[in-house]
Amino acid sequence: MDIALTAGIVGFVLLAATVQRIAGMGFGMIMAPFMVVLLGAHEGVMLVNFISILAPVLVLPRVWRSIRWDKVLWISVPAVLVMAPSAWVSVKSPAGPLYVLVAALVLLGLASSVVLSRVATRVDGEGRTAQAVTGVGSGVGTVLGGVGGPAVTIYAVLARWQVREMVATLQPVWILLSLCSFLIKLSLDDGQLPDMPLWGWIGAAVAIVVGILVGERIQRRVHEQSVRRFVVLLASLGSVLALVTGVQLMLA
């Protein structure tokens, strides 16, 4: 991998981490579609899984008291149980369908947050069945596309999950799911790791820390709604690029 591409990836991680800290959303939805276009479907998802381990670790101490550990358990366990077969499918799948899947997952997450908030239908937020189904969807999405958010978004909207509790509870969930996905897929095929130099991996980790710190400093100076619109625009653009790439590969 050349220097320009590696530097671009590190810069993109910095942007995504900054936006995530300001708006409270967007990290995976921004990263996944662009990374699969830049690196390839398998390598891009692996990089997103790796980076997604680090960001929640930095947030975790700040939200520890608000975590609902019972929900962590009921979402995480079903998610982990479906990861091994999902990882096998991911490793064996050709690149084209994975591009399309990543695009579809991101677009689903964007659309569901808008559409479902306007419907009256609700689910029992304390119901274990809904939490387990959410875990299954999030686990499959994390492994196959690096995006576990759409399933959680649907659950959060329909259950009217309070934002502060949701953000806190999801941090240990993302750490566990991203770590399990990365390690399982690495054990199945270590050739899926992006061919980045060591400084690129270190730079991506540092970019997350810097992005969160920068986001905190400028959070009060920018309009949150404007940042959220930027997230939707950028994630949509990346999804369209990934979708086009996937369709071209499938037709070739």
N, C-alpha and C positions, 0 to 999 in steps of 0.2 A: 504494500500500500504506500503510495507516494505521500510526501510531506504535506502537500496542499489538501488532499482529501482528509488526512488524519487531523490536521488543524481545523478544517471545516467541521468535522464531527465533534471535536472538543468545543468549538464555538457554539454549535447547535445545542449541545448538552447544557452549556452555560445559559443560553437563551431559554430553553425549556425549564430549567430549574428556577430561573428568575421569575418567569411567568407563573409557574406553579405556586411559588411563595406569595405572589401578589394576589392571584385570583383563586387560589385553593383548588385549582383543577388544571388539566391540560398536559401533564408531563408525558404520560403514555400515549395520549391521543396525538400529541405533536410529534413525539419521537418515533413511534413505530412506523408510520407510513413513509416518512422520509428516510429512515435508516434502512428499510428493506429496499428502497429504490437505490440508495447510494451503495449498499454493501451486498445486496442479494437477499432473497427471502429468508434463508436459513440463518445466515450470519447476522443479518439485521435484527432478527428476533432474539438471538442469543445475546447481542449487545444490549438490547433494551432490557432483557431479563437481568443482566448483570448490573446495569446502572440502577434499575428499579429496586435493587436490594439496598443501595446506599442511601438514597434520598429519604426514605422513611426512618432510617436509623437516626438521622439528624433531628427529625421532627419528634420522635418518640418521647424523649424526656420532657418535652414541653406540654404534652397532652396526656401524660401517664394517668393522671387522676380521673380523667373523663372516659377512660377505656371501659367498654362493657365486655368483660372477658368471657361471659357466657356466649355472646354473639360471635366473638372471635373463634371460639371452639366450634360452634355449629356451622359457621361458614367455612372455616379452614379445613376441618377434617374431611368433609365430602370433597372439597377441592383437591386435597392431596391424594385422595383415593383414586381420582380419575386422571391424575397426572401421568402416571407411567404408561397406560395405554395411549393417552393422547400424545405423549412424547414419541412413542413408537410410530404413530401415524405421521407426526411431524417430520421425523427423520427420514421416513420412507417416501413421503409425498414429493412429487415434482414441484418445482418452484412456482409455476404459474398459478395453481390453485391457492397457494399460500399468500401470494400477492393479493389476490382477490379477497381472501378471507380477512387479511389485515384491514384492507379498505372497508369491507363490509362491517367489521366490528367497530371501527372508529365512527363510521357514519351512523351506525345503530346507536352508539352511545350519545352522539350529538343530537340525533333526532328524538330519542326517547326522553332526554332531559327537557325538551321543549314541548313535545306533544303530550306526554303523560301527565305533566303538571297541570294540564287543562281539563283532565277528565276527573269524574267524581269517584271512579272505582278505587277502592282501597283494599289492602291486604293487612292481616294482623301482623304488626311489626314484631310481636313477641312469639309468633308461631314458629315452631322449629322446622316445619315442612318448608315454609317459604325461605327460611335461612339456609336450609340444606340445598334446596334447588338453586339458590343464589350462589352457593359455594361451588356446585357442580359447573354452572355456567362460567363462573369466574376462573375456575381451575382450567377448564378447557380453553378458554380465551387466552389466558396467560401463556399456556404452553404453545398453542398453535399460532397465535398472533402477537404475543407480547402485550396484549391489551385485555386485562381482566375487568376493566371498569364498566362496560355496558351492562353486564348482569347486575352489578351492585347498584348502578344508576337506576335501573328499572325498579329494583327492590326499594331503594331509598325513596324514590318518588311515590310509589304506590303505598308504602308504609308510612309516609310522611315522617321520615327519620330526621330527627333534630340534627342540624348541621354540625354543631360542635361535637356531639357524641359520635356522629358518623365519621368525621375526620379523625378523631382520636382512635376509634375502634378499628378503622381500616389500616392504620400504620403497621401494627404487628401482623395483620393479615397479608399486606403486600410484601413485607419482609419474608414471611414464611413461604408464600406462593412463588415469589420471584427466585428465592434461593433454591427451593425444591425443583422448580422448572429448569433452572440453569444446571444444577448438579445432575439431574436425571438425564437431560439431553446430552450433557458432556460425557456421561458414562456410556451412552449409546453410540455417540459419534463425536469424538473430539475434533474432527475435521470441520465442524460447523462454527468453530470460533473464528471471529474476524481476524484477518491477517494484519493486525495493527502492531506497530512497534510498542515496546514497553512504555515509552514516554506518552504514547497515546492513551493507554489504559490509565496511567497515573494522572494524566491531564484531564481525562473524563471524570475521575473521582474528585479531583481538586475543583473542577468546574462546577460540580454539584454544590460543594461547600460555598464557593464564591457566589454562585447564583442565588442561593438561599439568603446569604448575608446581604447581597445587593438588593434582592427583592424586599427584604425587611426594611432597608433604609429608604427605599423609594415608594413603599406601599402607600403611605399617606399622601403622597404627592401626585398620584395618578388616580384616575377614576376607574374603580373596579369593573364597572360595566363595560368600559371601553376595552379593558384588558381581556375580558371574557369574549367580547366580539372578535378580538384579535385571535384568541385561541380557536374559536369556531372557524374563522377564515383560514388560518394556517393549517389546521387539522383537516379541513375540507379539501384544501389544495393538495396536501400530501396524499390524501386518500384517493383523489382523482388520478394523481400520477401513478400511485401503486396499482389502481384498478386498470388503467390503460396498459401498464407494463405487463400485468398478469394476463390480460386478455390477449395481448400480442404474443406472449409466450405460448399460450394455450392454442392459438390459431396457427402458430408457426409449424 
